Amino acid sequence: MRIAIDGFGGDNSPDEVVKGAVAAAKEYGVTVVITGDTKKLDECFDRLGLSKKGVEFENADGVIRIEDDPKQILKEKKNSSMGVALSMVADGRADAMVSAGSTAALVMGGTLTVKRIKGIKRPSLTPILPGTDSSYILLDGGANLDCRSEMLYQFAIMGSVYMNKIMGIENPRVGLLNVGAEEEKGRELEQQTYELLKNSRLNFIGNVEARNAALGGADVLVTDGFTGNVYLKTVEGMGKFMKGALKGIFYRNVLTKIGALFTMKGIKQISRQMDYRETGGSPLLGTAHPVIKAHGSSDALAFKNAIRQAKQFVEKSVISEIEAALSTSEE
């Protein structure tokens, strides 16, 4: 299996990308193709003293940055490190790709270079979030700010397949993010989506309020990209706040430090649950080939796990399973 990774996307490239790629190639038995300036990549390997076993390079010119127009990935920046990785997947020279670069450019490239699964109206950025009992996924995390009810319905189908095949949940519970649990709650978008989901073959459990989502409210949480991104950033912010608050409490004085020693195991477990690096990245569900968006500040561990995600995506035939689910939903 060949997995392409954008060698110069993200805040910590190329060093952390390279270290993550080497670790993934060794642990998962895949060939990792790093895209970017091959001279700089060679220098990076030499400086870090790393082996190139299981790793290949694909030359690329330049990098698409956060401030660039996302549309540049289609023309002016198609030979950038991200653009080349996208083309490799689209052309079949790689089975999947990973990038920590511009989210907007990756969504644009995933949609128009890699293309969509036939019948899918829009791909969804799908972050995996920690919950009380297990992880849950959010669709859409920000790829589509304006959505129609049929798009949310497709998000629910894709999310159910992903949770079943990748996370091993037999019959994923689908919840619609809303301002109340009652059926009539929400805007026209939520009300129309509710009717579609209620009459579907999915395990739809109804509306889910934001405060209940992380408390085991659903396995697949569906909403539009604007609401989803606000929800996602709020969860991330609260996670950082709680981590800082706990640190402040436990390191206040000698007695609290002693108390921290007795609770360290639990603290580490919670910290691991909230650590995006353990997950790796967010799949762009709906593209014709696997595309994984890694966090912009990913380190070697996050990149390694994003490559693991991509490998599982291919091995579990998630895309063909989505195609089959879409076909069944139309019957």
Beta strands, then each sheet from edge to edge (+ up, - down):
strand 1: 2-6
strand 2: 31-36
strand 3: 55-59
strand 4: 96-99
strand 5: 124-125
strand 6: 128-129
strand 7: 136-139
strand 8: 173-178
strand 9: 203-209
strand 10: 220-222
strand 11: 281-285
strand 12: 291-294
sheet 1: 3+ 2+ 1+ 4+ 12+ 11- 5+
sheet 2: 6+ 7- 10- 8- 9-
end
